[in-house]
Amino acid sequence: MTSPTLSGERSTLKTLVLNSDTLEACLDHKGLRLVMREALVATARGLATSSPRFVEPIGNQRAMGAMMGASHSSLGAKVVAVFPNNRSLGLNPHQGLVLLMDHLTGQLRALVDGSTLTALRTAAVSAAATEALARPSAHHLAVIGTGRQSYEHIRSFLTFLPIERITVCGRSEDSARLLLSRLRREFPTPDIATTPDPQLAVRDADLVVTCTTSRVALLATSDLRPGTHLNAIGACRPGAQELRLINRPELKIFVDSYSACAAEAEELRGAPHVVGEIGAVMCGGIAGRRNDAEITFFKSVGLGIEDVAAAEFFVDRARQLGVGQTIDL
């Protein structure tokens, strides 16, 4: 008997294509935040895996990369191209695609815009960590960086935190001005200001996000006041560094993944003891913040399972809303 594959029988599974506009139409900040929390908990419990990030330099600071993730119900991969000069063309420096597979057959279920998905899921991961570690009364957010991640983090945090003040810090005055204009137009309630000085930006802040491509430390943990919660997401490759760690008794460090941060988070090398993975805090396995004086530091380098879980979330939302394009491969 000839196998179905050799006889030319085609699968009836349709592949859903989600572009940036469709992802935006399907966005539910709370729902995505909960899905990222579940992915982090599964990682800490050993119920989800993420491959080491593969990066292949291709010259002129450009690179190709790939990362994969899998759990009992999800399977997929992300392929990215990093082209820093895209900024001069008005394009995102990170271009990519997430491939979502059927976990039973391996068939291609969806193709999802990787640039937008990465921006949205990264902000949601930071939001989930902030929800687990920050003081409930935190209200002054400082963001170091003026790119897409800065905007997405601010937008995400405003959906669940009582933020009254936002301070944006960027090296480019033009970029900072553009971001400030957009934020004031879309979010008129918080008091929003900019500064080129990172230390000044965080001086009175109780929430900090660093999302830059810096290769030298912009801040030291000694610049943070007691009670601050910090999300460090920008330095996700060896050689990159946003922060200089200075040991303080009130400093507690958490990571998205021990193995991923050991391989990629250079700013944690030689660091004081890392308390544990954030997923373990979220499921009650270890303690998070113990008092209002502690400084909690969440280091995230990004995991393949986050991309896969986020893709699953958006595919489910798209099918509920009847949006997206279906193709037959």
C-alpha positions in Angstrom: 0.0 0.0 0.0 1.3 3.4 -0.9 1.7 5.9 2.0 -0.5 9.0 1.9 2.6 11.2 1.5 4.0 9.3 -1.5 0.6 9.1 -3.2 0.4 12.9 -3.2 -2.5 13.2 -0.6 -2.5 16.8 0.7 -3.1 17.9 4.3 -6.4 19.6 5.0 -4.7 21.8 7.6 -4.8 25.5 6.6 -2.0 27.8 7.6 -2.9 31.1 9.2 -0.8 34.2 8.3 -0.8 37.0 10.9 0.9 40.3 9.9 1.6 43.3 12.2 -1.7 44.9 11.7 -3.6 41.7 12.6 -1.5 41.2 15.7 -2.4 44.7 16.8 -6.1 44.1 16.1 -5.9 40.9 18.3 -3.9 42.4 21.1 -5.2 41.9 24.6 -2.6 43.1 27.1 -4.0 41.2 30.1 -4.4 38.0 28.2 -0.9 38.1 26.7 0.6 38.9 30.1 -1.1 35.8 31.6 0.1 33.6 28.7 3.7 34.8 29.3 3.3 34.1 33.0 2.2 30.6 32.1 5.2 30.1 29.8 7.6 31.3 32.5 6.1 29.0 35.1 6.3 26.1 32.7 10.0 26.9 32.1 10.8 27.0 35.8 9.0 23.7 36.3 10.8 22.0 33.4 7.5 21.6 31.4 8.7 23.8 28.5 12.0 24.0 26.7 13.8 26.7 24.7 16.7 26.1 22.5 19.9 28.2 22.9 19.7 31.2 20.6 21.6 30.6 17.4 23.3 33.7 15.9 25.3 33.8 12.6 27.1 37.1 11.9 26.9 38.2 8.3 29.1 41.3 8.4 28.5 45.0 8.9 26.9 44.3 12.4 24.2 42.3 10.7 23.2 38.8 11.8 20.8 36.0 11.3 19.4 34.1 14.2 17.0 31.4 15.3 15.4 30.1 18.5 12.9 27.4 19.2 10.5 26.5 21.9 8.3 23.5 22.8 5.9 22.3 25.5 3.3 19.6 25.8 0.9 21.5 23.6 3.1 24.0 21.6 5.9 23.8 19.1 7.5 26.4 17.0 10.5 28.5 16.0 11.5 32.1 15.2 13.9 33.1 12.5 15.2 36.7 12.6 17.5 39.0 10.7 19.1 41.9 12.6 20.0 44.8 10.3 20.9 47.9 12.5 21.1 50.2 9.4 17.3 49.7 8.9 16.7 52.6 11.2 18.0 55.0 8.5 15.4 53.5 6.2 12.6 53.9 8.6 12.5 50.1 9.1 12.6 48.0 12.2 16.2 46.7 12.7 14.7 43.3 13.7 12.9 41.4 10.9 11.6 38.0 11.5 9.0 35.3 11.3 7.6 32.9 13.8 6.6 29.4 12.6 3.9 27.7 14.7 3.7 24.0 14.2 1.0 21.4 15.1 2.4 19.7 18.2 0.9 16.3 17.2 1.9 16.2 13.5 4.5 18.9 13.0 2.4 20.6 10.3 2.7 24.3 9.8 -0.3 26.0 11.6 0.7 29.6 11.3 3.2 32.2 10.1 3.4 35.2 12.4 5.2 38.5 12.0 8.2 38.1 14.2 9.1 41.8 14.7 5.8 42.8 16.2 5.3 39.5 18.1 8.7 39.9 19.7 8.0 43.5 20.8 4.6 42.6 22.3 5.7 39.4 24.1 8.8 41.0 25.5 6.8 43.8 27.1 4.3 41.3 28.3 7.1 39.2 30.0 8.4 42.4 31.7 4.9 43.2 32.8 4.3 39.8 34.3 7.6 40.0 36.1 6.8 43.5 37.4 3.4 42.3 38.6 5.2 39.6 40.6 8.0 41.7 42.0 7.2 45.4 42.1 5.6 47.2 45.0 1.9 47.7 44.4 2.3 51.4 45.1 5.0 52.0 42.4 3.9 54.9 40.2 7.0 56.5 38.6 8.3 54.6 35.6 11.7 55.4 34.0 12.5 53.9 30.6 16.1 53.9 29.3 15.8 53.7 25.5 13.5 55.3 22.9 12.9 52.4 20.4 10.0 50.1 19.8 10.5 48.2 23.1 10.4 51.5 25.1 7.0 52.3 23.6 5.6 48.8 24.0 6.7 48.6 27.7 5.1 51.9 28.5 1.9 50.9 26.7 1.8 47.5 28.5 2.6 48.9 32.0 -0.2 51.5 31.7 -2.8 48.8 31.4 -2.3 47.5 34.9 -0.2 49.9 37.0 -1.2 53.2 38.6 1.6 55.1 36.8 1.6 58.8 37.4 5.0 59.8 36.0 7.1 58.5 33.1 10.6 59.6 32.4 12.2 58.6 29.1 15.9 58.6 28.6 17.6 58.4 25.2 20.9 59.3 23.6 19.1 60.7 20.5 17.3 63.9 21.2 15.2 63.5 18.1 14.2 60.0 18.9 13.3 61.0 22.5 11.2 63.9 21.2 9.3 61.7 18.7 8.6 59.1 21.4 7.5 61.8 23.9 5.1 63.3 21.3 3.5 59.9 20.6 3.1 59.1 24.3 1.5 62.4 25.1 -0.9 62.0 22.1 -1.9 58.5 23.1 -1.7 58.6 26.9 -2.6 62.1 28.2 -3.0 61.1 31.9 0.6 60.5 33.2 3.1 63.3 33.5 5.8 62.4 30.8 9.2 64.0 30.5 12.6 63.2 28.9 16.2 63.5 29.9 19.5 62.4 28.3 20.9 61.4 31.7 20.2 57.8 32.8 21.1 58.5 36.5 18.8 61.5 36.6 16.0 59.4 34.9 16.1 56.7 37.6 16.8 59.0 40.6 13.1 59.2 41.8 11.7 56.2 39.9 10.4 53.1 41.5 10.0 51.2 38.2 12.8 51.0 35.7 13.1 49.4 32.2 16.4 49.3 30.3 15.9 48.4 26.6 18.9 49.6 24.6 21.6 48.1 22.4 24.4 49.5 24.6 27.7 47.7 24.9 28.8 49.8 27.9 27.0 50.2 31.2 24.5 53.1 31.3 23.6 52.6 34.9 24.9 50.9 38.1 22.6 49.2 40.6 23.9 51.8 43.1 21.9 54.4 41.1 18.6 52.7 42.1 16.8 53.8 45.2 15.5 51.3 47.7 12.2 49.7 46.7 12.8 49.9 43.0 12.0 47.2 40.5 14.2 46.9 37.4 13.5 45.0 34.2 16.7 44.7 32.2 15.9 43.4 28.7 18.3 45.1 26.2 21.6 43.3 26.6 20.8 39.8 25.4 24.1 38.8 23.8 27.7 38.5 25.0 29.4 41.8 24.7 26.3 43.9 25.4 25.9 45.6 28.7 23.4 48.1 30.1 24.1 47.8 33.8 27.0 47.5 36.2 26.2 45.4 39.1 27.3 46.7 42.5 26.4 44.3 45.3 23.9 45.7 47.8 22.3 43.7 50.6 18.8 44.7 49.4 19.5 43.7 45.8 17.7 40.5 44.6 18.2 39.2 41.1 15.8 37.0 39.1 16.1 35.6 35.6 13.8 34.3 32.9 16.0 31.2 32.5 19.2 30.1 34.3 20.7 28.5 31.3 19.8 31.3 28.8 21.2 34.0 31.1 24.3 32.0 31.8 25.0 31.9 28.1 23.9 35.4 27.1 23.7 37.8 30.0 27.2 39.1 30.3 26.2 41.8 32.8 25.4 39.0 35.3 28.8 37.3 35.1 30.5 37.7 38.5 27.2 38.9 39.9 26.0 38.3 43.4 23.8 35.2 43.9 20.9 35.0 41.5 17.8 34.1 43.6 16.1 32.1 40.9 13.9 32.0 37.8 10.9 34.3 37.8 8.6 31.5 36.9 9.4 29.9 40.3 8.3 33.1 42.0 5.1 33.1 40.0 4.1 29.6 41.0 5.1 30.0 44.7 8.3 27.9 44.5 10.5 30.7 45.8 9.9 34.1 47.5 10.0 37.2 45.4 10.0 40.7 47.1 10.0 40.4 50.9 9.7 44.1 51.8 9.4 47.6 50.4 13.1 48.3 50.7 14.4 45.5 48.5 15.6 46.2 45.0 14.3 43.5 42.6 16.1 43.0 39.4 14.6 40.9 36.6 17.1 40.0 33.8 15.4 38.8 30.6 17.2 37.6 27.4 14.1 36.2 25.7 13.1 32.6 25.3 11.8 30.6 22.3 8.9 29.3 24.4 7.7 32.9 24.8 7.5 33.4 21.1 5.7 30.1 20.6 3.2 30.7 23.4 2.6 34.2 22.2 2.0 32.9 18.7 -0.5 30.4 20.0 -2.3 33.2 21.9 -2.6 35.4 18.8 -3.6 32.5 16.6 -6.4 31.7 19.0 -7.5 35.4 19.2 -7.4 35.7 15.4 -9.6 32.7 14.9 -12.1 34.0 17.5 -12.2 37.4 15.8 -12.2 36.0 12.3 -9.1 37.9 11.1 -5.9 36.9 9.4 -5.2 35.4 6.0 -5.4 31.6 5.4 -3.2 30.0 2.9 -2.9 26.4 1.6 0.7 25.3 1.4 
